[in-house]
Amino acid sequence: MDLESKLQELKYEYVHLQGDLEKIESTGHPTKKMTDRLAALEKEIKEVRQAIKNQQVRMRVYR
C-alpha cells in the first residue's frame, strides 16, 4: 500500500472512531481504550505524513 492510501485509511479510521467515541461518552461508558487508539492513530498519521514529506523531498533532490 502506498503512503497516500495508508494516510487516507488512517484518517477514515480516526474519523469513524471519533464518532463512536462521542456516542460512547454520551452513554457514560469508559472510553480509555478508544482514546488510547485515537492517540495511536494520531501518532501514526503524523509518521505517515512525515514519510510522505520525506519522499517528496527526495523526489525533488533527484530531479
N, C-alpha and C positions, 0 to 999 in steps of 0.2 A: 504494500500500500504506500502510495506516495505521501509526502508530508502534508500537502494541501488537503487531501482526502482524510488523513488522520485528524487534522485540525478540525475539519467540519464535523467529523464523527464525535470528537470530544466536546465540541460546542453544543451539538444536539443533545448529547447525554447530560451535559451540565444544565441546559435549559429545562429539560424534562425532569431532572432530579430536583431542580429548584421548585418547580410546580408541585411535585409530590411532597416536598418538604413543607411548603406552605399549607397544604391540606392536612398533613400530619400535625403540624404545630397548632392548627386550629382545633384539633381534637384533644390536645393536651398530652399526646403520647411522646415518649422520649425520641429525640432526634439526633443523638450523638453520632450514631453510625452514618447517618445521611450527611451531617455537617462535616464529618471526617472525610467522607467520599468527595464532597464538594471541594474541600481543601486540596485533596489529592488531584482532582481534575484540574483545579486552578494551576497547580504546580506543573502538571503535565502539559497543559495548554501553553503555559509560559515557555516550557522547554521546547515544544514543537515550534512555536513562533520564533524562538531564538535559532533553532536549527534551520528554519526557512530563511531567516535573515542571513545567516552564515552562508547558506547555499547560494543566495543571490549575490552576496559579496564575492564569493569565489568565482561565480559566473562572470562578473564584471571584470575581475582581475585577469581571467583567461582570454578575454576578448581583445 
